[in-house]
Structure formats: C-alpha cells, structure tokens
Amino acid sequence: MEEKVRELQQQVQDVQKLFSEGESEELAALRAENSKLEYQIQHLEKSIAAEAAKKPSGPEERSERHMTDIVGYLRHVFSSAIAAAYPQLSTSVCTAQITLGKKPADYQCNSAMGLSKPLKAAGIPANPRAIAEAIVKNCASSSLVEKLEVAGPGFINIFVRVDLISELLRDVLVRGVRAPNVGASRRVVIDYSSPNIAKEMHVGHLRSTVIGDCLARILEFCGHDLLRLNHIGDWGTQFGMLIAHLEDKFPNYEHETPPIGDLQSFYKESKARFDADADFKKRAYSNVVLLQSGNAKIRAGWTRICQISRQEFDAIYSRLGIEGLEVRGESFYQPLMDACVTDLRSKGLITEEDGCKVLLLKEQKVPLMIEKSVGGYTYDTSDLAALRHRVEVEKASWLIYVVDAGQGLHFQQIFEGARMAGYYDPAHARIEHVGFGLVLGEGKKKLKSRSGDTIKLKELLDEGVQRSAEKLIEKERQKVLSPEEMDAARDATAYGCIKYADLCHQRTHDYIFSFDKMLDDKGNTAVYLLYAYTRIQSIIRLAKSDSAALTERAMSTPLVLDEPAEAKLAKHVLRFAEIIQQIHSSLNPHVLCEYLYDLCTCFTEFYDSCYCVEKDRQTGEVKKVNWSRILICEATARVMARALKLLGLTTVDRM
C-alpha cells in the first residue's frame, strides 16, 4: 500500500510539472486528473493509518501512550504466520487464538485444531499437528518469543523471554500504567443510571449506575471521547398529579423552594388523591396538557419537583463517586419527536394499525409504536429520537445503553428501526445494549425490605457504612488508625464492597446480595483487594521509599526475575493491557475483577517465597532491602491502583 502511495505521488508531481510549463488545451483535464490522484493518496494514507492503529505495539516498539498487549501482539504474529502458511484461507479464518499456556509454557496458540475443517474444504487435507508445524515454520522472529514448541495433537506452546518481561515491567514503572492500543479514538455516548423523578433511587438502579460508571471509566482510559448521559424519567402524566398536589400544599412554590423532605411520600399522597378524587384527577390531566404546551406556572412546578429529585440523586452519586454524568431526561427529547415522526413518514416507514401509527420491523414480530390511537408519542418514539440525536448531533460512532436485560427486546426493536430509518449504519457505528441481571436476596428472590418494599439505595449504603465500621472495630483497627484514617477506611470498604460485589459477577447473571460475604476479607471481595493494596504500601514504607523515588530507581536498578514467583507475578502484572483490551471488546467488567483477584493471589505467592525487606529479628531494624523485588511490589501496586480506580473503588494507604 505504501508503494502505491509513492507511485501516485510521482504521478501528481508529473502533472504539476506540466502545469508549470504553461497553459494548454489539456489543462482542464490535467487539473481534474490531479485532483483525483490527490484524493486517492489521501484515501490510501488514511487506510494505512487505520491499519497501523489496529496493529498492536510489539515489545520492541514501546510507546509513551500505550502499554504492550502481549496477547494482542502474539495474536498478530501468529495470524500473520497462518496467512503466510495458508494464503488460500480468508482473513477471518486466519485470526489466531492465543490463551495462557499450561506449565511450563507462558502462552499457547490453539488455532491448528480449528483450521483442519476450512483447509479440508479448500482441498488441503492436513492433520492439526502438521498445521501447527507449518504455522511455527512461518512465524516471523520476535524479540519477545524465546522458543516455540508443538505439543500433543497440535498445540503451540509459546515461551517468552524473561529479559523482555523485565524490560516491559520497567516500562510500567518509568512511563506509568497506560491503556493498550485499541485503535482510533471514538465519540462514545453511554447511557446509564436513569432513575425516575419524584421516586427515590432503589437497589434496582445500583447495577446500571455502577456498571455504566465502570465502563465509562475504562473507555475514557482507552482514549475515547465520552459523553455520559443520565436519561432520567422526567416527563409523563404523573407530573400532572404531582403539580396539582404541589399547588395545594405549597401555593407559593414559584417563589420559594417547597420544603419537601420526602418526595417519595409526596408522590404517594398525590397518587392517593388522584385515585380517590375525581376533581383532583381532572386538574391533574389539565396540568399535563398545560405542561406539554409550555405554561409558565406549571413548568415552574415541574422544575421545582425535578430540582428536589436531582438533589437526592446527586447525594447518592457523590457517595458512590459517580462523576461527569450529564442529565438529559425524557423531556429533552420531547421537542425532537415531531421531526423524527415527520422523517419516518417521509421515508414511508409509518403504517396505521387499529388507529395507531407503527413502524413495522423486518426481523421482529412486534412493531414499534410511534403514536397511540388517542394521540401522543411513546417510549419507542422518544428512544428513536434520542438515538438519532446522539448519532447526528452528538456525532457519536458508539452508543452504549446500560439497561437491565429485561429491556433486550425493546432495544433490538429500536436498533432495527433506527437502521431502517437510516439513523445509523452498522458498518460505521457500534450500538449495543449492555444488559444485566437482577439483584437477589438470600432466598434467590428480588431483594426486598422486611416490609416487602423495594430497598432504597440510600438505606443500603447507610447499612454498608455501619457494617463496615463495625468490622473495623471488631479487628481493633481503631488502635492503629487515626479517626480520619478510620473514616476513610470505613467508606472505602463500605462503598467499595457494594460496587465490587456487583461488578465481579458476569453482568448478564443475577447475583445474591450479602453484606456478610462482601465484607469478608478472604476470597474475591473488595475488602481482600483493598487489604492487599495496603499491604504492598506498608512493604514500600518499610523499605523507606515512595512512588517517586522508585520511579527514579527503576531507571538504573536491574529487575531480576530469576525466581519462578518473581517471573509469574511480573507476567501477571503485564496482563493488565490484555485485560483492558478484552473489556473494550466485550464490555464485561467482571474480567477486570477476576484479573485483580488473581493478581493478589500471585502477589501472596511471591511475598511468601521471596523476601523483600530483611529485618533484624531482635531489634526489628531493617538490615537489607532487595530493591528489585520492591520495584516488583511497586509495579503491582500501580496496576492495582489503576484497576481499582477503573472499577470505581477508592484506595487507602492504611487500613
């Protein structure tokens, strides 16, 4: 491709030389040809840049911006080898499968078994072991790979050079923990949390909020341009009764903020009046019409109610560390729906059925309801208008909806309708529903309070803080921590354990909520991870060093990985880039949780078998510091800190 660019550039120069020789009757044709050639050059250069962006950085081409994704790099090496060995196969078939290897191998390529069938179809019969040998023969030399071995029926064992692992670890210490190369930056709109005005956030909002925040952090870390949207429920007929009740209880609401302490109770009061009082119901319906038509007084009442709710939401978000979430509720898209419906009608996509305006879908039996028979738009209309706005106005090329799995069919319909309307092209935009399961109680039923009501999120967080404080006191941490450190440790474990318990499960699965399990300091819990992090910090303090000093020391101190536990931990630290790449593709945060837990397990093995700081047994004074191992500790801590931050957990140095 680069050679083609050079040829075109020479042609452009030849044409321009003719221009300089003066006007001729062929000048117009030459100018046109010149423009075409320049366009082709630009197009090819963009293609080259796009391909370069996709290619993972190898260990010999480390960059300031990206960490080396070892698995991604090996996949590229072996995919190229498969393509070279079997040029008859399509590119998709040639994509290599790389996994962690079984001892003593570091990694393994398992592609040979899967290639037998497509090769046979292409008229090239070969057994998996012969295929594996052909792949190895066509592998380009790499500074990362020490040796390759074909094992068993056709597995390719990959052994990496320990000295290169040492250098990659040094790179983490000197340049910091960075994201892998995930390709060009994209404009991403991610929609999550989405509580309803006049109703308190409950445990059902926890998953969308926590999963959405985690994914937003990871995608932003990868270099994407993020817009976090909170599509709150701030429109609908319920506001008619709320405003009518507001008028009766606080007639001066236009000038003074109503002292509504419990908006949930206020909602229940208005609903009771709506159900029992015909005159009140009539006023409520009248208020809906006035609200939709823009009546100033009614709009003021609606604004007051929304403000009170949003203050309560913000208090929850502050406790959970949720930042940058822009509120753009259903009301925002109301003015956009007329234009959306007009556009659908102009494209011949609107059909009338039983008085309703619908959009018939090709792949779904149930159509999109665009307009009700009695008039008025629906959630389908609102979501189509929202999707259109996010692509056409916000210029997003990646839309993510973090909404419970029960809405899966709805989003399939919306996405298909948007494709039919031409609002997005799947070849150029990535749009997906990130679904998740339920939060269950101990009896594997929906988590409820003792009275049978849905548990309020505020109450859940309060209980978490109380239990966390009790756990710290039970371990007598108040004897070694200051009051400020106790508060920091309490909040870090309380909110961290609630968020981590949600994130560590495969998001599409239901999970059982249990404070006893999530506050346990053993097993895959936030408490265990936070304790492991503080333990590493204490080792570094014992060595009388800190992060800045260790960055300086990493530039000159040899990183020795002679012991198996040293090499194992170093390799696991470097898997961070691979893990982020996986989540970037799958949008499954639990992968990061599993990685962190395994990393802590590796560190425990390392610390149990490799001394870092040697103390005098009688005086307790430090006799010797193994700085290579302290640097391994520091690299582990830095990756842990970054991973915990991406999960939305707060670290503390003492616990």
C-alpha positions in Angstrom: 0.0 0.0 0.0 2.9 2.4 0.8 4.4 1.6 -2.7 1.1 2.6 -4.3 1.1 5.9 -2.5 4.6 6.6 -3.8 3.5 5.8 -7.4 0.6 8.2 -7.1 2.7 10.9 -5.6 5.1 10.7 -8.6 2.1 11.0 -10.9 0.9 14.1 -9.1 4.4 15.6 -9.5 4.5 14.8 -13.2 1.1 16.5 -13.7 2.2 19.5 -11.7 5.3 19.8 -13.8 3.1 20.1 -16.9 1.2 22.9 -15.1 4.4 24.9 -14.7 5.2 24.6 -18.4 2.3 26.9 -19.3 -1.4 26.7 -20.3 -2.5 24.1 -22.8 -5.8 22.9 -24.1 -5.4 19.8 -22.0 -5.1 21.8 -18.8 -8.6 21.3 -17.5 -8.3 17.5 -17.9 -4.9 17.6 -16.2 -6.3 19.5 -13.3 -9.2 17.1 -12.9 -6.7 14.1 -13.0 -4.5 15.8 -10.4 -7.5 16.2 -8.0 -8.4 12.5 -8.5 -4.8 11.4 -7.7 -4.6 13.6 -4.6 -7.9 12.2 -3.4 -6.6 8.6 -3.9 -3.4 9.5 -2.0 -5.4 10.9 1.0 -7.7 7.8 1.0 -4.7 5.4 0.9 -2.9 7.3 3.7 -6.0 7.1 5.9 -6.2 3.4 5.3 -2.6 2.9 6.2 -3.1 5.0 9.4 -6.2 2.9 10.3 -4.3 -0.4 9.8 -1.4 1.0 11.9 -3.8 1.9 14.6 -5.2 -1.6 14.8 -1.8 -3.3 14.9 -0.7 -3.9 18.5 2.6 -2.5 19.6 5.3 -5.1 19.9 7.8 -5.2 22.8 10.5 -3.6 20.6 8.3 -0.6 19.7 7.1 0.5 23.2 5.3 3.9 23.1 4.7 6.7 25.6 0.9 6.3 25.1 0.3 2.6 25.2 1.2 -0.5 27.2 2.2 -3.6 25.2 -0.6 -6.0 24.9 1.4 -9.3 24.8 -1.6 -11.5 23.8 -2.6 -9.0 21.1 0.9 -8.9 19.8 1.2 -12.7 19.7 -2.2 -12.9 18.0 -0.9 -10.6 15.3 2.3 -12.6 14.9 0.5 -16.0 14.7 -2.3 -14.6 12.5 0.4 -13.4 10.0 2.0 -16.9 10.2 -1.3 -18.7 9.5 -1.9 -16.3 6.5 1.6 -17.0 5.2 1.3 -20.8 5.6 -2.1 -20.9 4.1 -2.8 -18.0 1.8 -5.9 -19.8 0.5 -7.8 -19.0 3.7 -9.8 -15.9 4.4 -8.5 -13.3 6.8 -11.2 -14.1 9.4 -10.2 -17.8 9.4 -6.6 -16.8 9.9 -7.2 -15.0 13.2 -5.1 -16.8 15.8 -6.4 -18.0 19.2 -4.0 -17.2 22.0 -4.5 -18.3 25.6 -2.5 -18.6 28.7 -0.3 -21.7 28.5 0.0 -24.6 30.8 3.3 -25.0 32.7 6.0 -24.6 31.6 4.7 -22.6 28.6 3.7 -18.9 29.1 1.1 -18.8 26.3 -0.4 -21.2 23.8 -1.8 -20.9 20.2 -4.7 -23.4 19.7 -5.6 -22.5 16.2 -4.3 -25.6 14.4 -7.3 -27.8 15.5 -9.8 -25.3 14.2 -8.1 -24.9 10.8 -8.4 -28.6 9.7 -12.0 -28.1 8.5 -11.6 -25.0 6.4 -8.3 -26.4 4.9 -10.1 -29.6 4.0 -12.9 -27.6 2.4 -10.2 -25.8 0.4 -8.8 -29.1 -0.8 -5.7 -29.1 1.5 -6.1 -32.0 3.9 -3.8 -31.8 6.9 -3.8 -33.0 10.5 -3.7 -30.5 13.3 -0.1 -31.3 14.3 1.1 -30.8 10.7 -0.8 -27.5 10.6 0.8 -26.4 13.9 4.3 -27.2 12.5 3.5 -25.1 9.4 2.4 -22.2 11.5 5.6 -22.4 13.6 7.7 -22.5 10.4 6.1 -19.3 9.1 6.3 -17.4 12.3 8.4 -14.2 12.0 11.2 -13.9 14.5 10.2 -11.8 17.6 12.2 -10.3 20.4 9.5 -11.4 22.8 9.5 -15.1 21.9 12.2 -17.3 23.3 11.1 -20.5 21.7 8.0 -22.3 20.2 7.1 -26.0 20.7 4.4 -28.1 19.1 2.8 -30.3 21.8 0.2 -33.0 21.7 -2.2 -33.1 18.8 -1.3 -29.6 17.6 -0.9 -27.1 20.5 1.8 -24.5 20.0 3.5 -23.7 23.3 4.9 -20.2 23.5 7.8 -19.3 25.8 8.6 -15.6 26.2 12.0 -14.1 27.1 12.3 -13.2 30.7 14.6 -10.3 30.0 11.9 -8.8 27.8 9.4 -9.2 30.6 11.8 -7.4 32.9 12.0 -4.5 30.4 8.3 -4.3 29.9 7.9 -4.2 33.7 10.4 -1.4 33.9 8.4 0.4 31.2 5.4 0.3 33.6 7.5 1.8 36.4 9.1 4.6 34.2 6.2 5.5 32.0 3.2 4.5 34.1 0.2 2.3 33.7 -1.3 3.0 30.3 -4.1 1.6 28.2 -3.3 -0.7 25.3 -3.7 0.5 21.7 -7.4 0.0 20.9 -7.3 1.9 17.6 -8.6 5.3 16.8 -10.5 7.4 19.4 -14.3 7.4 19.0 -17.0 9.6 20.2 -18.9 7.4 22.7 -22.3 8.2 24.3 -23.0 5.9 27.2 -26.5 5.9 28.8 -26.8 4.6 32.4 -28.4 5.0 35.9 -31.7 6.6 34.7 -33.8 7.0 37.9 -37.3 8.5 37.9 -38.2 11.9 39.1 -40.2 12.0 42.4 -39.1 8.5 43.2 -36.1 7.5 45.3 -33.3 5.5 43.8 -33.6 1.9 44.8 -31.4 -1.2 44.7 -32.6 -1.7 41.1 -30.7 1.4 40.0 -27.4 0.1 41.5 -26.4 -2.2 38.7 -26.9 0.3 35.8 -25.1 3.1 37.8 -22.1 1.0 38.9 -21.7 -0.9 35.6 -22.2 2.2 33.5 -19.7 4.2 35.5 -17.1 1.4 35.3 -17.4 1.1 31.6 -17.2 4.8 31.1 -14.0 5.0 33.1 -12.4 2.2 31.1 -13.4 3.6 27.7 -12.1 7.1 28.7 -8.9 5.5 29.9 -8.6 3.9 26.5 -8.7 7.4 24.9 -12.3 7.7 23.7 -14.3 10.9 23.9 -17.0 10.1 26.4 -20.5 11.7 26.9 -22.1 10.2 30.0 -25.9 10.6 29.8 -28.4 10.1 32.6 -31.7 9.5 30.7 -34.0 10.2 33.8 -37.7 9.8 33.8 -38.8 13.4 34.0 -41.8 13.5 31.7 -45.3 11.9 31.6 -48.8 12.0 33.0 -47.7 11.5 36.6 -46.4 15.1 36.7 -50.0 16.4 36.3 -51.0 15.0 39.7 -47.7 15.9 41.3 -48.1 19.6 40.3 -51.7 19.7 41.4 -50.7 18.4 44.8 -47.9 20.9 44.9 -50.3 23.8 44.2 -52.5 22.8 47.1 -49.8 22.2 49.7 -47.3 24.9 48.7 -49.1 27.6 46.7 -46.1 29.9 46.8 -43.8 27.3 45.1 -43.0 29.7 42.3 -41.1 31.9 44.7 -40.0 29.6 47.5 -38.5 26.1 47.3 -41.1 23.7 48.8 -39.8 22.1 52.0 -40.4 18.6 50.7 -38.3 16.3 52.8 -39.6 13.0 51.4 -40.5 13.2 47.7 -41.5 9.5 47.7 -44.2 10.2 50.3 -45.2 13.3 48.4 -45.7 11.1 45.3 -47.8 8.5 47.3 -50.0 11.3 48.7 -50.7 12.7 45.2 -51.4 9.2 43.8 -53.9 8.5 46.6 -55.7 11.8 45.8 -55.6 11.0 42.1 -57.3 7.6 42.6 -59.9 8.9 45.1 -60.8 12.4 44.0 -62.4 12.9 40.5 -61.9 16.7 40.6 -58.3 16.3 41.5 -57.9 13.8 38.7 -59.4 16.3 36.2 -57.0 19.0 37.4 -54.1 16.6 37.0 -55.0 15.8 33.4 -55.4 19.5 32.7 -51.9 20.2 34.2 -50.4 17.6 31.8 -51.8 19.5 28.8 -50.6 22.8 30.2 -47.1 21.3 30.9 -46.8 20.0 27.4 -47.9 23.3 25.9 -45.3 25.2 28.0 -47.5 27.0 30.6 -45.0 29.1 32.7 -46.6 28.4 36.1 -47.0 24.7 35.5 -43.4 24.5 34.1 -42.2 26.2 37.3 -43.8 23.5 39.4 -42.4 20.8 37.2 -38.9 22.4 37.5 -39.2 22.5 41.3 -40.0 18.9 41.6 -37.2 17.9 39.2 -34.7 20.0 41.2 -35.6 18.3 44.5 -35.3 14.9 43.0 -32.0 15.7 41.3 -30.5 16.9 44.6 -31.3 13.5 46.1 -29.8 11.7 43.1 -26.7 13.8 43.4 -26.2 12.9 47.1 -26.3 9.2 46.1 -23.9 9.8 43.2 -21.5 11.7 45.5 -21.3 8.8 47.9 -20.7 6.3 45.1 -18.1 8.5 43.4 -20.1 8.9 40.2 -18.9 11.9 38.3 -19.5 13.6 34.9 -23.0 12.2 34.4 -25.0 14.7 32.4 -28.7 14.7 33.0 -30.7 14.6 29.7 -34.1 13.2 30.6 -37.1 12.3 28.5 -38.2 16.0 28.5 -35.0 16.9 26.5 -36.2 14.7 23.6 -39.9 15.9 23.5 -39.2 18.7 21.0 -37.3 16.3 18.8 -40.0 13.7 18.3 -42.2 15.7 15.8 -39.2 16.0 13.4 -38.4 12.3 13.9 -42.0 11.2 13.1 -42.1 13.5 10.1 -38.9 12.0 8.9 -40.2 8.4 9.3 -43.4 9.3 7.5 -41.4 10.9 4.6 -39.5 7.7 4.2 -42.7 5.6 4.0 -42.0 3.8 7.2 -45.2 4.7 9.1 -48.1 2.3 8.9 -51.5 2.6 10.6 -52.9 -0.3 12.6 -56.0 -0.1 14.7 -55.7 3.7 14.7 -52.1 3.6 15.9 -49.1 4.7 13.9 -46.5 2.0 13.9 -43.2 1.1 12.3 -43.2 -2.5 11.0 -39.9 -4.3 11.5 -38.4 -6.9 9.3 -36.7 -9.0 12.0 -39.2 -8.5 14.9 -42.8 -9.6 15.1 -43.8 -6.7 17.3 -43.7 -3.3 15.6 -42.5 0.0 17.1 -45.4 2.0 18.5 -44.8 5.5 17.2 -48.1 7.2 18.0 -51.0 6.0 20.2 -54.5 5.8 18.7 -55.7 8.6 21.1 -52.7 10.7 20.1 -49.4 11.2 21.9 -46.0 9.6 21.4 -44.5 6.7 23.2 -41.2 5.5 24.7 -40.4 4.0 21.3 -40.7 7.4 19.7 -38.6 9.0 22.4 -35.9 6.4 22.2 -35.7 6.6 18.4 -35.4 10.4 18.6 -32.7 10.1 21.2 -30.7 7.6 19.1 -31.0 9.9 16.1 -29.9 13.0 18.1 -26.9 11.1 19.6 -25.6 10.0 16.2 -26.5 13.0 14.1 -26.0 15.9 16.5 -23.6 14.4 19.1 -21.7 12.7 16.3 -21.3 9.5 18.3 -20.0 6.5 16.5 -20.5 4.2 19.5 -23.7 4.2 21.6 -24.0 2.1 24.8 -27.2 1.6 26.7 -26.6 0.1 30.2 -30.1 -1.1 31.0 -31.5 -4.3 32.6 -31.7 -7.4 30.4 -35.5 -7.3 30.5 -35.4 -4.5 28.0 -33.5 -6.5 25.5 -36.3 -6.9 23.0 -37.1 -3.2 23.2 -33.6 -2.3 22.2 -33.5 -4.9 19.4 -36.6 -3.1 18.0 -35.2 0.4 18.5 -31.9 -0.6 16.8 -33.6 -2.2 13.9 -36.0 0.7 13.4 -33.0 3.1 13.5 -31.2 1.1 10.8 -34.3 1.1 8.6 -34.7 4.8 9.0 -31.0 5.3 8.1 -30.2 6.9 11.5 -27.0 4.8 11.7 -25.0 2.4 9.6 -23.8 -0.8 11.4 -20.7 -0.7 9.2 -19.6 2.7 10.7 -21.3 2.8 14.1 -21.3 0.4 17.1 -24.5 0.5 19.0 -25.3 -2.0 21.7 -27.4 -2.8 24.7 -25.3 -3.7 27.8 -27.9 -5.8 29.7 -27.6 -7.1 33.3 -29.4 -9.4 35.6 -31.2 -8.9 38.9 -30.0 -8.2 42.5 -31.5 -11.1 44.6 -31.9 -11.6 48.3 -30.8 -14.6 50.3 -33.8 -16.6 49.1 -32.9 -16.0 45.5 -35.9 -13.7 45.1 -35.8 -10.0 44.3 -34.1 -8.1 47.1 -36.8 -6.5 49.3 -37.1 -4.9 52.7 -38.7 -6.7 55.6 -42.0 -4.9 54.8 -41.8 -6.2 51.2 -40.9 -2.9 49.6 -38.0 -2.3 47.3 -34.9 -1.4 49.3 -33.9 2.3 48.9 -30.4 2.7 47.7 -29.7 5.3 50.4 -30.7 2.8 53.1 -28.5 0.1 51.5 -25.5 2.5 51.5 -26.2 3.5 55.1 -26.2 -0.1 56.2 -23.0 -0.8 54.4 -21.2 2.1 56.2 -22.5 0.9 59.6 -21.4 -2.7 59.0 -18.0 -1.6 57.6 -17.4 0.5 60.8 -18.3 -2.5 63.0 -16.0 -4.8 61.1 -13.0 -2.4 61.5 -13.7 -2.1 65.2 -14.0 -5.8 65.5 -10.5 -6.1 64.1 -9.4 -3.3 66.6 -8.2 -1.1 63.7 -9.1 2.0 65.8 -6.0 1.2 67.9 -3.6 1.8 65.0 -5.6 4.2 62.7 -6.4 7.9 63.4 -10.1 8.9 63.4 -9.6 10.3 59.9 -8.0 7.1 58.7 -10.8 5.1 60.3 -13.4 7.2 58.4 -11.5 6.8 55.1 -11.1 3.0 55.6 -14.8 2.7 56.6 -16.1 4.5 53.5 -13.7 2.8 51.1 -14.7 -0.6 52.2 -18.4 0.1 52.5 -18.9 1.7 49.1 -16.2 -0.4 47.5 -17.7 -3.7 48.7 -21.1 -2.8 47.4 -19.8 -1.8 44.0 -17.3 -4.7 43.7 -19.9 -7.3 44.7 -22.0 -6.1 41.7 -19.1 -5.8 39.2 -17.3 -9.1 40.0 -20.3 -11.1 38.6 -20.9 -11.7 35.0 -23.2 -8.8 34.3 -25.9 -10.8 32.5 -26.3 -13.1 35.5 -28.4 -12.5 38.6 -26.5 -12.3 41.9 -27.3 -12.7 45.6 -26.6 -9.6 47.7 -25.0 -10.4 51.0 -23.2 -8.0 53.3 -21.6 -10.8 55.2 -19.9 -12.2 52.0 -18.9 -8.9 50.5 -17.3 -7.6 53.8 -15.3 -10.8 54.2 -11.5 -10.2 54.0 -10.9 -13.6 52.3 -11.9 -14.6 48.8 -12.8 -12.4 45.8 -14.0 -9.3 47.7 -13.2 -5.6 47.6 -12.0 -5.9 51.2 -9.5 -8.6 50.3 -8.2 -6.5 47.4 -8.0 -3.2 49.4 -6.1 -5.0 52.2 -3.7 -6.5 49.6 -3.1 -3.0 48.3 -2.4 -1.5 51.7 -0.1 -4.5 52.5 2.1 -3.6 49.5 2.1 0.0 50.5 3.3 -1.0 54.0 6.2 -3.0 52.5 7.3 0.0 50.5 7.1 2.2 53.6 9.2 -0.4 55.5 11.8 0.0 52.8 11.7 3.7 53.5 10.7 4.6 49.9 7.9 6.0 47.9 6.5 6.0 44.4 8.5 9.0 43.1 11.8 7.5 44.4 11.0 4.1 43.0 10.4 5.6 39.5 13.9 7.1 39.7 15.4 3.9 41.0 13.7 1.8 38.2 15.8 3.6 35.6 19.0 2.1 36.9 18.2 -0.9 39.0 18.3 -4.3 37.3 14.9 -6.1 37.6 15.8 -9.7 38.4 13.2 -12.4 37.7 15.2 -15.5 38.5 12.7 -17.0 41.0 9.6 -18.6 39.5 7.3 -16.5 41.8 9.0 -13.3 40.6 8.6 -14.1 36.9 5.0 -15.3 37.4 4.0 -12.1 39.2 5.7 -9.9 36.6 3.9 -11.7 33.8 0.6 -11.3 35.5 1.2 -7.6 36.1 1.7 -7.2 32.3 -1.6 -8.9 31.5 -3.3 -5.7 32.5 -3.2 -4.4 28.9 -4.7 -7.7 27.6 -7.5 -7.5 30.1 -8.4 -3.9 29.2 -8.4 -4.9 25.5 -10.9 -7.8 26.4 -13.2 -5.4 28.2 -13.0 -2.9 25.4 -14.4 -5.6 23.1 -16.9 -7.4 25.4 -17.9 -4.6 27.9 -17.8 -7.2 30.7 -16.2 -5.5 33.8 -16.1 -8.8 35.8 -13.0 -9.7 33.7 -11.1 -6.9 35.5 -12.3 -8.2 38.9 -11.1 -11.7 38.1 -7.7 -10.3 37.0 -7.3 -8.3 40.2 -8.1 -11.3 42.4 -5.6 -13.5 40.5 -3.0 -10.7 40.7 -3.4 -10.5 44.5 -3.1 -14.3 44.7 0.1 -14.1 42.7 1.5 -11.4 44.9 0.8 -13.5 48.0 2.8 -16.4 46.5 5.6 -14.0 45.6 5.7 -12.4 49.1 5.6 -15.8 50.8 8.6 -17.2 48.9 10.7 -14.0 48.1 11.9 -11.7 50.9 11.7 -8.0 50.0 12.9 -6.4 53.3 15.1 -8.3 55.7 14.9 -7.2 59.4 17.0 -7.9 62.4 15.0 -10.5 64.4 16.0 -8.9 67.8 15.9 -5.2 67.1 13.4 -5.1 64.2 15.8 -2.8 62.3 15.9 -3.1 58.5 19.1 -5.0 57.6 18.7 -5.4 53.8 16.4 -4.3 51.1 16.0 -6.2 47.8 15.3 -3.3 45.5 14.5 -5.4 42.5 11.6 -7.0 44.5 10.5 -3.7 45.9 10.2 -2.5 42.3 8.1 -5.5 41.5 5.9 -4.6 44.5 5.6 -1.1 43.2 4.6 -2.2 39.7 2.0 -4.5 41.2 0.6 -1.7 43.4 0.4 0.8 40.5 -1.5 -1.7 38.3 -3.8 -2.5 41.3 -4.4 1.2 41.9 -5.3 1.9 38.3 -7.6 -1.2 38.1 -9.4 -0.3 41.3 -9.9 3.2 40.1 -11.4 2.0 36.8 -13.8 -0.2 38.9 -14.7 3.0 40.8 -13.1 1.9 44.1 -11.2 4.2 46.4 -7.8 3.0 47.7 -6.3 3.9 51.1 -2.7 3.5 52.2 -3.6 2.3 55.7 -6.5 0.1 56.7 
